[in-house]
Amino acid sequence: METVLLVLHLLIAIFLVCFILMQRSEGGALDGLGGGSGASSFLSARGTGNFLTRTTAILATLFFITSISLSIYYKNAERKTGSIIEEAPAAEQSAPAVPDVPAVPTAEK
């Protein structure tokens, strides 16, 4: 569930950025696609602007819903340790093994 919600959130964010960038501040969104040649009202300057505005509003709403859902999910999720050291089992600490080395005879005078 977490992965699906996170992927959906990222896709919505990408589409939201794309739709915002397609809009123009003067209201002539996607001028090249629309036409004054009497095509359809969907691709006219006004129809395209309305379509982009509505889609942006819907995507923004979905973005907020998924953001809140993810925050609630992670708030209620089981706490995991933040470090590998905390997860590793405690090893018994003992003195390092010294290999059997024959004693070197010393010359006494």
Secondary structure, DSSP 8 states (H G I E B T S, - for coil): -HHHHHHHHHHHHHHHHHHHHH--TTS-TTTTTS-SSS--TTSSHHHHHHHHHHHHHHHHHHHHHHHHHHHHHHHHS----S-HHHHS---------------------
